[in-house]
């Protein structure tokens, strides 16, 4: 029997799932080939003032494997990380379709929590 949504997650550190749900906005060029998804996490659970300098990538992980991006902006105050904004970009219809499969699995996993 196949497990559904067994490991659909977003991570900033390998092995540590981000529990905070992001606000996600999608943008596509008029030709539909290129685009980006902007993820905003308000007060993320895995990033702290002690470890935020170690954040190198955002990983989007599902049963097909892993997508990642290095485009990460952090908003940090004296005592906590206020917001993380991360941008995942694609350059072809095939890359977009792969991203959308992840996005669908992630949305389904969130609705079952």
N, C-alpha and C positions, 0 to 999 in steps of 0.2 A: 504494500500500500504506500502511496506517495504522500509525504507530509506536505501540507499546504503552508506557505509562508514561513517555512522553518527558520530561515535566517535572513529575513529582509530587514536591513537596518542601515542606519547612517552612523559613521564613526569618524572621529577626529584623531583618535588614538586606536591603533590596532587592538582588537579584543575588548574595547569598551564602547558599548552601544549608547548613543545619545538618546536619552529618554524624552527630552523636550521636543514637541512637535513644531516643525518650522512653518512659517508662512512661506508659500512658494508662488512665484510669478514666472510665467513663461513668455518668451518673446521670440518671434520668428521673422526672418527677413521675408520680403514679399515673394521671393522665388520659392520659399518654403524649405530650402536646403539647409541654410545656416540659422542658428538661433542659440538661445541660452535660457537657462533656468536660474533664477536668483532665489536662494534659500536664506531666510532670516530666522535666526534662533534668538529669542529673548531669554536671557539668563540661562544659558545652556548648563546641563548637569555635569558634563565631563570636562569642561574647560574652566579653570580657576585662575586667580591672579598669580598663583605659584607656578602653573604649568603652561600658561597661554603662549609663552615664547617658544614652546616645543611643538606647537601646532604647525604642521607642514602641508597637510592635505585634508580634504574631506573625501571620505570613501562612501560610495553608494554600493551596498553589497546585497546580492540576491542569489537565487539558485543558478543563474547563468554565469555568475562571477562577480567582477568588481569594476565599477567606474570610479574615476577620481578626478579631482581638480586641485590645483595649487592656488587658485584665486580666492583668497580668504581675507576679509577685513574684520578686525576685532575692535570693539568699542569697550574700553576698560576704564573703570573708575578706581578709586583708591582701594576699595575693599571687595569688588566683584567684577566679573565680566558681564557687561550690560547686554551686549548684542554681538552676534557673529553673523556676518553677511558673506555668503559664499556663492560663487558663480560657476555653474557647470555649462560649458559650451559644446555645441556639435557643429559639424561642417558638411554633413551629408544626410540624405533621407534615411539611409541605413543606420547611421549613428543616432538620429532622432528616434527612429522606431525602437532601437535598443533602449534608449533613455526612457521612452514611454512605457515599455514593458516593466522597467524597474519602478517607475512612478506608479503604475497601476498596482503592482504587487505591494509597494510600500503603503499606498492608500488602503488597500484591503487589509493589510496587517494591522494598521492603526484602528480600523473600524471594528476589529475583533478584540481589541484590548479593553 
